[in-house]
């Protein structure tokens, strides 16, 4: 089976599942998107890896894994989302040490958080894209993610989704300067969920 390379299009807060987040992966060779529901901790870890300016005062679990792997000369060459069963995605880490390659099972959210830290490419099989890939309408990535996440949570194989109206955040009325100050404080306090929300608000203005 042939592989399709994916990039991270966006990450946002779920409108339908409390405490859940939506990660949207984009097929680099087509307009298809692959929406995946992930937990809060993994969402924060992925958001921090995407936002290079955010530096946690202490290493997160995925950062610790990266440091451990570097120390023992283990690299992650690629991540493959290889299976979809009952709406759950299964992934593998393709690792290498001293020229020997190993495949390790991992949750997809963990695998992607690690792929970002190792600058490793993310792939899935095209039959998974055929089954779960969707075509999103609209220009606003965060709005699209809400719609895509809802489809995934319902185990739906539809190929289109409707956009939603933007939701104002609690930080909408603040200046960019104030947002940057709050972002720095949130990181120092290790409040990464708040930091991710502030980062999203800053990103909307850039």
RAMO-V522595 format. One record per backbone hydrogen bond with DSSP energy under -1.0 kcal/mol. CO is the residue of the C=O (numbers start at 0). NH is the residue of the N-H. E is the energy in kcal/mol with one decimal. If there is no record, write none. Layout:
co = (CO,CO)
nh = (NH,NH)
e = (E,E)
//
This chain:
co = (1,3,4,6,9,11,16,19,20,21,22,23,23,24,25,26,31,32,33,35,37,38,39,40,41,42,43,44,45,46,49,50,59,60,61,62,63,64,65,66,67,68,69,74,77,78,79,79,80,82,84,87,89,89,90,91,92,93,93,94,95,96,99,101,103,105,106,107,108,109,110,111,112,113,114,120,121,122,123,124,124,125,126,127,128,133,139,140,141,142,143,144,145,146,147,148,149,150,151,158,168,170,174,175,176,177,178,179,180,181,182,183,184,185,186,189,190,191,192,193,194,195,196,197,198,199)
nh = (125,123,27,25,23,21,19,13,37,11,35,8,9,33,6,29,26,133,24,22,20,42,43,44,45,46,47,48,49,50,51,53,63,64,65,66,67,68,69,70,71,73,72,95,93,122,81,91,124,89,87,84,81,82,105,79,103,76,77,101,74,99,96,94,92,90,110,111,112,113,114,115,116,117,119,78,5,80,3,127,128,129,130,131,132,32,143,144,145,146,147,148,149,150,151,152,153,155,154,134,171,173,178,179,180,181,182,183,184,185,186,187,188,190,189,191,194,195,196,197,198,199,200,201,202,203)
e = (-2.1,-2.0,-2.5,-3.4,-2.7,-2.6,-1.8,-1.9,-2.3,-2.1,-2.8,-2.7,-1.4,-3.7,-2.2,-1.0,-2.6,-2.5,-2.4,-3.0,-2.6,-2.1,-2.5,-2.4,-2.5,-2.6,-2.5,-1.8,-2.1,-2.2,-1.1,-1.6,-2.6,-2.2,-1.8,-2.5,-2.9,-2.6,-2.5,-2.3,-1.6,-3.2,-1.2,-2.3,-2.8,-2.9,-1.0,-2.1,-1.1,-2.9,-2.0,-2.4,-1.5,-1.5,-2.3,-2.2,-2.5,-2.9,-1.1,-2.5,-2.3,-1.9,-2.2,-3.1,-3.3,-1.4,-2.8,-2.4,-2.0,-2.2,-2.4,-2.0,-1.0,-1.8,-2.6,-2.4,-3.3,-3.2,-3.4,-1.2,-1.5,-2.3,-1.3,-3.2,-2.2,-3.0,-2.1,-2.1,-1.5,-1.5,-2.6,-2.9,-1.7,-1.5,-2.0,-2.6,-1.2,-2.5,-2.0,-2.0,-1.5,-1.7,-2.4,-2.3,-1.7,-2.5,-2.5,-2.0,-2.0,-2.7,-2.1,-2.1,-2.3,-2.8,-1.3,-1.2,-2.1,-2.2,-1.7,-2.5,-2.7,-2.1,-1.9,-2.4,-2.6,-1.8)
//
